[in-house]
């Protein structure tokens, strides 16, 4: 059996003195990270954690997160990553639904974590030091039988809760085999990384993108992960220059923020050799603008919490098609299906279904939801796409975000791509709003670039000149910024038009 925690064991053996983590002036070598994780394992065992028990981790991107993560795995626990911004009611739900016995919470989240843990009958342990030294000082590294030896392959390693856009969040059960294979595949074939690489750690580690493609992928190759607890484009550029970052991973809004940052100097990012985008569709104008300014290719990929996450990618050694999510990664199959689950005719839009080593075991304690999402091993994603003759997939939109206006399908992403072509536009969210006669009307919220000027009428006319009459937005309004999730992904479901929108 292979346990995800064995990645750190191997890295510490091969590269004990190499830096594994950095956050500003705090640097931990692989030997130090491994020892700290061993102390965390002892702490959790003392708190009553046995192999198979669930442990919540509620922390931002500080070194204490990887220490807690690998320490929990060493104890044989199943990790439940949690956003440190969750409120007590949400914490209580995550802990009670997963049956977690303990939650390790960052100091700023301690109050909400303690309340939620009390409601769920769990124990909350507060961590205040960036390297968790405050809770580990009195602990000896584990020397007895490790949970690593009794957990592996098809056992749960992580229960990752989905965003819950269609109800309460569901816990995707990701196995040790799921996560090891995805991390190794990402490092070897997509990032083509090696021990001298430095990865930018600004994606939240409690999210599957940052966890697999950032933390676990860097541990796989003995690279350094440099952490940024809260994303800021100016600070990100400073870290890239300071640490010689070679691999940047982000969501589209991060690339847009760096591109539009007034102090963005291409020389600050001269060390970059590859950039990766995922988590949401990358507007082609942002991709082109970033590549032209910084001279680094962005490889766009696709995945979900339920697929560990990477499912498809614009592979570095193959043709790259801007606007595409690429082709399925090694060992993974993708196809487009209709509502009945049948493969659609070539050239038609269908829902992406995925089968392979990356697909979750199921939703924790929700057999009905698992059965609805998975048929014969195929996971239905809820994402609509097209595929070209070369096998490259193009996301059209989320199935539930589709706007049906007067019987015609309008895909928000298409309209957002057009709006991004306007020179004043920084961020866009297209939504459908109720209409008495048409069913739905197309509406759009726009955030402008710093110092830019454009009116709603001008923006509406810009799109009207470029798309069919039934597609252009009748309502356009300006906002300072758009609501975003923990990774920086724009949340369309939280965008609402003001009464006076024109």
Helices and strands as residue ranges (DSSP letters): H 6-14, E 19-23, E 26-29, H 30-46, E 54-58, H 63-74, E 78-81, H 88-98, E 102-106, G 107-109, H 110-120, E 123-127, H 133-136, G 147-149, E 156-161, E 171-175, H 176-185, I 186-190, E 198-201, H 208-208, I 209-216, H 217-221, E 224-227, H 233-243, E 247-250, H 252-260, G 266-269, E 274-277, H 284-294, E 298-304, G 305-307, E 309-313, E 327-328, E 332-337, E 350-356, E 362-363, H 367-373, E 374-375, E 378-387, E 393-398, G 399-401, E 403-405, E 408-410, H 412-420, E 425-435, E 439-448, H 456-464, E 475-478, G 492-494
